[in-house]
Amino acid sequence: MKTAIVGAGTVIYQDEGIGVYASKYIEKNYVFLDDVTLVDGGVLGFQLMTYYQDYDKVIILDTITMDDEVGSIYNLPSEELLGLGSYKQTAHEVEIIEMLEICSLLEKMADVNIIGIVPKDIESVNINLSEEMKTRFDSFIGVAMDEVVKSGIRHERNEETVELEDIIQIYANPQSEFKNGYQASYQVQ
């Protein structure tokens, strides 16, 4: 079984980046014994079709616009998402649903689940998370990993934990590997 775990969202808009942080957190803290692809999805749009069509299981980690308490977490299978018009609020939420609608008409489509969390702030330009999202982050990861277990995907947790704050810093202070390698390899003597 081929599985994709996709972190959707935009890290520059505060809580909107929680899905991206979550996929990176899972990548850094777990080893998968089955065929699992971790995707820093950002705002994928039509590229989602590839995952919906070529994989057996797709788990999307994202914010979800619901009329509920901040920090509420949902695990929604695709058939429930297709009936949730209120879910379509942000640009990437619309893309996720539109790609599901298109792929549901085709012969093959992955078993898709959205693990969504109700955000506090998706408008402030800030590479970070609100305190409410930081407080609920472990629960968000827990729901995602419960779906992994339920799907029969074998995995192990790494002995050492890379913390959420370290993950946020990866995005807040990006370093180009090419740039660092280039500088180290071609220093003028």
FENTA-V501483 format. One record per residue. N is the residue number from 1. RES is the residue in three letters. PHI is phi in whole degrees, 0 to 359 (none if undefined). Layout:
# FENTA-V501483
N,RES,PHI
N,RES,PHI
This chain:
# FENTA-V501483
1,MET,none
2,LYS,265
3,THR,237
4,ALA,240
5,ILE,250
6,VAL,249
7,GLY,270
8,ALA,259
9,GLY,129
10,THR,231
11,VAL,294
12,ILE,284
13,TYR,252
14,GLN,41
15,ASP,291
16,GLU,302
17,GLY,273
18,ILE,300
19,GLY,294
20,VAL,294
21,TYR,300
22,ALA,294
23,SER,294
24,LYS,292
25,TYR,299
26,ILE,296
27,GLU,301
28,LYS,282
29,ASN,249
30,TYR,226
31,VAL,243
32,PHE,260
33,LEU,266
34,ASP,249
35,ASP,282
36,VAL,235
37,THR,249
38,LEU,263
39,VAL,238
40,ASP,278
41,GLY,284
42,GLY,51
43,VAL,246
44,LEU,282
45,GLY,62
46,PHE,296
47,GLN,297
48,LEU,300
49,MET,304
50,THR,302
51,TYR,291
52,TYR,297
53,GLN,267
54,ASP,264
55,TYR,246
56,ASP,273
57,LYS,225
58,VAL,230
59,ILE,245
60,ILE,255
61,LEU,257
62,ASP,198
63,THR,280
64,ILE,220
65,THR,273
66,MET,229
67,ASP,278
68,ASP,208
69,GLU,296
70,VAL,305
71,GLY,92
72,SER,295
73,ILE,244
74,TYR,238
75,ASN,239
76,LEU,248
77,PRO,289
78,SER,304
79,GLU,295
80,GLU,285
81,LEU,298
82,LEU,297
83,GLY,263
84,LEU,258
85,GLY,298
86,SER,290
87,TYR,292
88,LYS,282
89,GLN,241
90,THR,268
91,ALA,302
92,HIS,285
93,GLU,297
94,VAL,299
95,GLU,297
96,ILE,300
97,ILE,291
98,GLU,299
99,MET,292
100,LEU,297
101,GLU,298
102,ILE,295
103,CYS,292
104,SER,294
105,LEU,273
106,LEU,268
107,GLU,296
108,LYS,240
109,MET,215
110,ALA,296
111,ASP,283
112,VAL,247
113,ASN,233
114,ILE,255
115,ILE,261
116,GLY,241
117,ILE,234
118,VAL,286
119,PRO,278
120,LYS,268
121,ASP,219
122,ILE,242
123,GLU,246
124,SER,293
125,VAL,276
126,ASN,194
127,ILE,278
128,ASN,183
129,LEU,234
130,SER,294
131,GLU,301
132,GLU,298
133,MET,288
134,LYS,298
135,THR,296
136,ARG,267
137,PHE,300
138,ASP,299
139,SER,293
140,PHE,300
141,ILE,298
142,GLY,300
143,VAL,294
144,ALA,297
145,MET,289
146,ASP,297
147,GLU,293
148,VAL,300
149,VAL,297
150,LYS,301
151,SER,278
152,GLY,78
153,ILE,275
154,ARG,280
155,HIS,204
156,GLU,225
157,ARG,273
158,ASN,294
159,GLU,295
160,GLU,263
161,THR,260
162,VAL,270
163,GLU,281
164,LEU,307
165,GLU,301
166,ASP,293
167,ILE,296
168,ILE,301
169,GLN,295
170,ILE,303
171,TYR,275
172,ALA,286
173,ASN,229
174,PRO,293
175,GLN,236
176,SER,281
177,GLU,297
178,PHE,299
179,LYS,300
180,ASN,296
181,GLY,295
182,TYR,298
183,GLN,297
184,ALA,290
185,SER,278
186,TYR,238
187,GLN,286
188,VAL,284
189,GLN,268
